[in-house]
Amino acid sequence: MNIILIARLVACLLLAGITRQTIAQSKKVKKTPKDSSQRSFAIVPVVGVSPETGFTVATLGVLNFKTGKDYQKSRLSNVMPFASLSFTGQIAFGTFYRVFSGNDRYLFQGRLIYNIGNAVYYGIGNDLPESNKENSTNQTISMATRVFRRLDKNLFFGLQYQYVHFTSLERESGGLLETSQVAGYDGSVVSGLGAAILYDNRENILNPQKGLYAEMSGYRFNKGAIGEYEFTSLQLDIRKYFQPFSDLPHTLAIQGFASFVIGDPPYSQLSALGGPTIMRGYVRGRYREKHHLAMQAEYRFPVWRKFGMAVFGGLGDVHNKVMNFNSTDLKGSYGVGLRFSILPKDRVNLRLDYGRGSDGSSGIYLGIGEAF
């Protein structure tokens, strides 16, 4: 199952279904910040859909709490176990966590995920025909952990570790994976250390109307007792949110994303175009290469009562050399979405998006919260 989809489902559920309850509880026990009633726990079903997994049902447990001495000013911490099953037979379970400590001076983030299911492979490159499509069944064990130290009010710096064990369980005999024997076609293990710097002053994580989110991170993966491949990966993610009209709740959101891989990774660790968050309309991994550049814009506006809409468009591509990116090769994506406010006070929306790619591919995405 697509890890990014799971992550969004968990994060969206967390803030949509639990935060309002936690805030309400905190007001009642303001004078006793260590009281256990400030903690909230829930088990909630979630439904999502994407071209990668089809319809997916998930059950998630969410524990919210705060660790700072000043309860009102402390940031929310979370531990989130989950289990999910798609209608195509894909299974995933694991946990995410995001914990602040030391009066919010430190941030601990991470995940531990097991998933097994079908995947599609088209090859490596930015010009691959639909006839290349090949199905396989894979198993993935993924672990990532990050430790951040706050440098300023909204600025964090941290170290990070990632481990991914990828196993190919079934693939087409004589198919593209077997005949090309691309690196990692029969499985791979990667282990890497890295660092990240993060700036976030958005006023609402799920549905920002103003603010800036910027993250730059990198990993160095090495061969050794654990890892089998040696390469470096770098990512840059910048998002800016505007309110074009001061008297209307309209939002213009812009995102730029870049992923660079240096060295010789297994194919499963190459930069991949497509998915439920950026370049919607393309199956994630429709195009794979070492480097990926993409940008998108989305305009969100209310329509009637609890209903709203969004229109979006994006451009992106993958390439084996950064200097070879050019405007003539860019892939386009565009679409329209319907929004329904399920928690008006917290500005949390149910999202239904229809996206199309310039190659004719398309996808429907259902979830809680915005794509970015």
C-alpha positions as CSV (number, residue, x, y, z in Angstrom):
1,M,0.0,0.0,0.0
2,N,1.2,3.5,-0.8
3,I,3.0,4.9,2.3
4,I,2.2,8.5,1.5
5,L,-1.5,7.7,1.3
6,I,-1.4,6.0,4.7
7,A,0.5,8.9,6.2
8,R,-2.1,11.4,4.9
9,L,-5.0,9.3,6.2
10,V,-3.4,9.1,9.7
11,A,-2.5,12.8,9.9
12,C,-5.9,13.9,8.6
13,L,-7.7,11.7,11.0
14,L,-5.6,12.9,13.9
15,L,-6.4,16.6,13.4
16,A,-9.9,16.2,12.0
17,G,-11.4,13.8,14.5
18,I,-9.5,14.4,17.7
19,T,-8.1,17.9,18.0
20,R,-11.4,19.7,18.7
21,Q,-12.1,17.2,21.5
22,T,-8.7,17.7,23.0
23,I,-8.9,21.5,22.9
24,A,-12.3,21.4,24.6
25,Q,-10.9,19.1,27.3
26,S,-7.9,21.4,27.9
27,K,-10.2,24.3,28.6
28,K,-12.0,22.4,31.4
29,V,-8.7,21.4,33.1
30,K,-6.7,24.5,32.5
31,K,-5.5,24.8,36.1
32,T,-4.3,21.2,36.2
33,P,-2.2,20.6,33.1
34,K,-0.9,17.3,34.3
35,D,-4.5,15.9,34.6
36,S,-5.0,12.7,32.5
37,S,-8.2,14.1,31.1
38,Q,-6.1,16.3,28.8
39,R,-5.2,13.1,27.0
40,S,-7.6,11.8,24.3
41,F,-7.7,8.5,22.6
42,A,-9.9,7.2,19.8
43,I,-10.3,4.4,17.4
44,V,-11.8,5.6,14.2
45,P,-12.5,4.1,10.7
46,V,-11.4,6.0,7.6
47,V,-12.1,5.4,3.9
48,G,-9.8,6.6,1.1
49,V,-9.3,6.0,-2.6
50,S,-6.5,6.4,-5.0
51,P,-5.3,4.9,-8.4
52,E,-2.5,3.1,-6.5
53,T,-4.6,1.2,-4.0
54,G,-8.3,1.6,-5.1
55,F,-10.7,1.9,-2.2
56,T,-9.0,1.5,1.2
57,V,-10.5,1.1,4.7
58,A,-8.4,1.7,7.7
59,T,-8.8,1.6,11.5
60,L,-6.6,3.9,13.4
61,G,-6.0,4.5,17.1
62,V,-4.9,8.0,18.0
63,L,-3.5,9.2,21.3
64,N,-3.1,13.0,21.8
65,F,-1.3,14.6,24.6
66,K,0.9,17.6,25.6
67,T,4.1,17.5,27.5
68,G,5.0,21.2,28.1
69,K,4.5,23.0,31.4
70,D,2.4,25.7,29.8
71,Y,-0.5,23.6,28.4
72,Q,-2.1,26.4,26.3
73,K,1.1,27.2,24.5
74,S,2.5,23.6,24.1
75,R,2.3,21.9,20.8
76,L,0.2,18.7,20.4
77,S,2.0,15.3,20.5
78,N,0.6,12.2,19.0
79,V,1.0,8.4,18.8
80,M,-1.0,6.7,16.0
81,P,-1.2,3.0,15.4
82,F,-3.2,1.9,12.3
83,A,-4.2,-1.1,10.2
84,S,-5.6,-0.9,6.7
85,L,-7.0,-3.1,3.9
86,S,-7.7,-2.1,0.3
87,F,-10.3,-3.7,-2.0
88,T,-7.4,-5.0,-4.1
89,G,-6.0,-7.0,-1.2
90,Q,-3.3,-4.7,0.0
91,I,-2.6,-4.8,3.7
92,A,-0.7,-2.4,5.9
93,F,-0.2,-1.8,9.6
94,G,2.1,0.1,11.9
95,T,2.4,3.3,13.8
96,F,3.4,6.9,13.4
97,Y,4.5,9.2,16.2
98,R,5.1,12.9,16.7
99,V,6.1,13.9,20.2
100,F,7.3,17.2,21.6
101,S,9.3,17.3,24.9
102,G,11.3,19.7,26.9
103,N,8.8,22.5,26.6
104,D,8.7,22.0,22.9
105,R,12.4,22.3,22.5
106,Y,12.6,18.8,21.0
107,L,10.5,17.1,18.4
108,F,10.6,13.3,17.8
109,Q,9.0,12.0,14.6
110,G,8.9,8.6,13.0
111,R,7.1,5.7,11.6
112,L,7.2,1.9,11.6
113,I,5.2,0.3,8.7
114,Y,4.6,-3.1,7.3
115,N,2.7,-3.4,4.0
116,I,2.1,-6.1,1.4
117,G,0.3,-5.8,-1.9
118,N,0.3,-5.1,-5.6
119,A,2.3,-2.5,-7.4
120,V,2.8,-1.3,-11.0
121,Y,6.1,-0.8,-12.8
122,Y,6.6,1.0,-16.1
123,G,10.4,1.1,-16.2
124,I,12.9,3.9,-15.6
125,G,12.8,7.1,-17.5
126,N,10.5,10.0,-18.4
127,D,9.1,8.7,-21.7
128,L,7.5,5.3,-21.0
129,P,4.5,3.9,-23.0
130,E,1.4,2.6,-21.2
131,S,2.1,-0.8,-22.7
132,N,5.1,-1.1,-20.4
133,K,2.7,-1.5,-17.4
134,E,3.6,-4.6,-15.3
135,N,2.1,-5.8,-12.1
136,S,4.0,-7.3,-9.2
137,T,3.4,-8.2,-5.5
138,N,5.8,-6.7,-3.0
139,Q,6.4,-6.7,0.8
140,T,7.9,-3.6,2.5
141,I,9.1,-3.0,6.0
142,S,9.8,0.6,6.5
143,M,11.2,2.5,9.6
144,A,12.1,6.2,9.9
145,T,12.9,8.3,12.9
146,R,13.8,11.9,13.3
147,V,15.0,14.0,16.3
148,F,14.6,17.8,16.0
149,R,15.9,20.6,18.2
150,R,14.1,23.9,18.0
151,L,16.4,26.7,17.0
152,D,13.7,29.5,16.9
153,K,10.0,29.8,17.3
154,N,9.1,28.0,14.1
155,L,12.6,26.7,13.0
156,F,13.8,23.1,13.8
157,F,17.0,21.2,13.0
158,G,17.3,17.5,13.3
159,L,19.0,14.2,12.6
160,Q,17.2,11.3,11.0
161,Y,17.5,7.6,10.2
162,Q,15.7,5.4,7.6
163,Y,15.5,1.7,7.0
164,V,13.6,0.0,4.2
165,H,13.4,-3.8,3.5
166,F,11.8,-4.4,0.2
167,T,10.9,-7.9,-1.0
168,S,9.6,-8.9,-4.4
169,L,7.1,-11.7,-3.7
170,E,5.7,-12.2,-7.2
171,R,6.4,-10.7,-10.6
172,E,5.6,-11.4,-14.2
173,S,7.8,-14.2,-15.6
174,G,9.8,-12.8,-18.5
175,G,8.5,-9.4,-17.8
176,L,10.2,-6.0,-17.7
177,L,11.5,-6.4,-14.2
178,E,13.1,-9.8,-14.8
179,T,14.5,-9.1,-18.3
180,S,16.0,-5.7,-17.4
181,Q,17.1,-6.9,-13.9
182,V,17.0,-3.3,-12.7
183,A,18.8,-2.8,-9.4
184,G,16.6,-4.2,-6.6
185,Y,14.2,-6.0,-8.9
186,D,14.2,-9.1,-6.6
187,G,14.4,-7.1,-3.4
188,S,16.6,-4.6,-1.5
189,V,17.6,-3.4,1.9
190,V,18.6,0.2,2.5
191,S,19.8,1.9,5.6
192,G,20.7,5.6,5.9
193,L,21.5,8.5,8.2
194,G,20.7,12.1,7.5
195,A,19.8,15.6,8.6
196,A,16.8,18.0,8.1
197,I,15.9,21.6,8.7
198,L,12.2,22.5,9.0
199,Y,10.4,25.9,9.1
200,D,6.6,25.9,9.7
201,N,4.5,29.0,10.7
202,R,1.1,27.8,9.2
203,E,-1.9,28.7,11.3
204,N,-3.7,25.4,10.4
205,I,-1.9,22.2,9.4
206,L,-4.8,20.6,7.5
207,N,-6.3,23.6,5.8
208,P,-3.8,26.5,5.9
209,Q,-4.9,29.9,4.6
210,K,-1.7,31.7,5.3
211,G,1.9,30.9,6.2
212,L,5.0,29.1,5.0
213,Y,6.2,25.5,5.2
214,A,9.7,24.7,4.1
215,E,11.7,21.6,4.6
216,M,15.1,20.5,3.4
217,S,16.3,17.0,4.2
218,G,18.9,14.5,3.1
219,Y,20.0,10.9,3.7
220,R,23.2,9.0,3.1
221,F,22.7,5.3,2.5
222,N,25.6,3.0,2.9
223,K,26.5,-0.6,2.3
224,G,27.4,-2.6,5.4
225,A,26.0,-4.9,8.0
226,I,22.5,-3.7,7.2
227,G,22.3,-1.8,3.9
228,E,23.0,-3.2,0.5
229,Y,23.2,0.0,-1.6
230,E,25.2,3.2,-1.5
231,F,23.6,6.4,-2.5
232,T,22.5,9.9,-1.3
233,S,18.9,11.3,-1.4
234,L,17.9,15.0,-1.0
235,Q,14.5,16.6,-0.8
236,L,13.2,20.1,-0.8
237,D,9.6,20.9,-0.1
238,I,8.3,24.5,0.0
239,R,4.7,25.6,0.4
240,K,3.2,29.1,0.6
241,Y,-0.4,30.0,1.4
242,F,-2.1,33.3,0.5
243,Q,-5.5,34.9,1.1
244,P,-6.1,36.9,-2.1
245,F,-9.1,38.7,-0.7
246,S,-9.1,40.0,2.9
247,D,-12.9,39.8,3.2
248,L,-13.3,36.3,1.7
249,P,-12.1,32.9,2.9
250,H,-10.4,32.0,-0.4
251,T,-7.0,30.4,-0.4
252,L,-4.3,30.2,-3.0
253,A,-1.8,27.5,-2.2
254,I,1.5,27.0,-4.1
255,Q,4.0,24.2,-3.7
256,G,7.4,23.5,-5.2
257,F,9.0,20.0,-4.7
258,A,12.4,18.6,-5.6
259,S,13.9,15.1,-5.1
260,F,17.5,14.2,-6.0
261,V,19.2,10.9,-5.8
262,I,23.0,10.6,-6.3
263,G,24.6,7.2,-6.7
264,D,23.1,3.8,-7.4
265,P,19.9,3.1,-5.5
266,P,17.5,0.2,-6.0
267,Y,14.6,1.1,-8.3
268,S,12.1,1.3,-5.4
269,Q,14.2,4.3,-4.0
270,L,14.3,6.3,-7.2
271,S,12.4,9.6,-7.3
272,A,8.8,8.9,-8.5
273,L,6.3,11.1,-10.2
274,G,2.6,11.0,-9.3
275,G,0.4,10.1,-6.3
276,P,-2.3,11.6,-4.1
277,T,-0.5,14.8,-3.0
278,I,1.4,16.2,-6.0
279,M,0.9,15.5,-9.8
280,R,-2.5,14.1,-9.0
281,G,-3.8,12.0,-11.9
282,Y,-0.7,9.9,-12.3
283,V,-0.1,6.6,-10.5
284,R,2.8,7.1,-8.2
285,G,5.9,5.7,-10.0
286,R,4.4,6.1,-13.4
287,Y,7.7,7.7,-14.2
288,R,10.8,7.0,-12.2
289,E,14.3,8.4,-12.3
290,K,17.1,9.8,-10.1
291,H,15.7,13.4,-10.0
292,H,12.2,14.8,-9.8
293,L,11.0,18.4,-10.0
294,A,7.4,19.4,-9.6
295,M,5.3,22.4,-8.8
296,Q,1.5,22.9,-8.3
297,A,-1.0,25.5,-7.4
298,E,-4.5,25.1,-6.0
299,Y,-7.3,27.6,-5.5
300,R,-9.8,26.8,-2.7
301,F,-13.1,28.6,-2.2
302,P,-16.5,28.2,-0.5
303,V,-19.6,27.6,-2.6
304,W,-22.7,27.1,-0.4
305,R,-23.0,26.5,3.3
306,K,-20.6,23.6,4.1
307,F,-19.7,23.0,0.5
308,G,-16.6,24.3,-1.3
309,M,-14.5,23.6,-4.3
310,A,-10.9,23.6,-5.5
311,V,-9.2,23.8,-8.8
312,F,-5.6,22.7,-9.2
313,G,-2.9,22.2,-11.8
314,G,0.7,21.1,-11.7
315,L,3.8,20.6,-13.8
316,G,6.6,18.1,-13.2
317,D,9.1,15.6,-14.7
318,V,11.8,13.1,-13.8
319,H,15.3,12.9,-15.4
320,N,18.6,11.2,-14.9
321,K,20.5,14.5,-14.9
322,V,19.5,17.7,-13.4
323,M,20.9,19.8,-16.3
324,N,18.7,17.9,-18.7
325,F,15.4,19.1,-17.4
326,N,13.6,21.3,-19.9
327,S,10.2,22.8,-20.4
328,T,9.3,20.8,-23.5
329,D,9.4,17.5,-21.5
330,L,7.2,18.6,-18.6
331,K,4.2,16.5,-17.8
332,G,1.0,18.4,-16.8
333,S,-1.7,17.5,-14.3
334,Y,-5.0,19.3,-13.6
335,G,-8.2,18.7,-11.9
336,V,-11.1,19.9,-9.8
337,G,-12.3,19.0,-6.3
338,L,-15.3,19.1,-4.1
339,R,-15.0,20.0,-0.4
340,F,-17.5,19.4,2.5
341,S,-16.8,20.9,5.9
342,I,-17.0,18.3,8.6
343,L,-15.6,20.4,11.4
344,P,-16.2,24.1,10.5
345,K,-14.6,25.4,13.7
346,D,-11.4,23.7,12.8
347,R,-11.7,24.3,9.0
348,V,-11.4,20.5,8.4
349,N,-12.8,19.3,5.0
350,L,-13.7,16.1,3.4
351,R,-11.9,16.1,0.1
352,L,-12.9,14.5,-3.2
353,D,-10.5,15.3,-6.1
354,Y,-10.5,14.2,-9.7
355,G,-7.1,14.6,-11.4
356,R,-5.9,14.0,-15.0
357,G,-2.5,13.8,-16.5
358,S,-1.4,15.2,-19.8
359,D,-0.9,11.6,-21.0
360,G,-4.6,10.8,-20.5
361,S,-4.2,9.0,-17.1
362,S,-6.6,10.0,-14.4
363,G,-7.4,9.3,-10.7
364,I,-10.0,9.9,-8.0
365,Y,-8.8,10.8,-4.5
366,L,-11.0,10.8,-1.4
367,G,-9.6,11.9,2.0
368,I,-9.8,14.3,4.9
369,G,-7.7,17.5,4.7
370,E,-6.0,19.2,1.7
371,A,-3.5,17.6,-0.5
372,F,-0.8,20.0,0.6
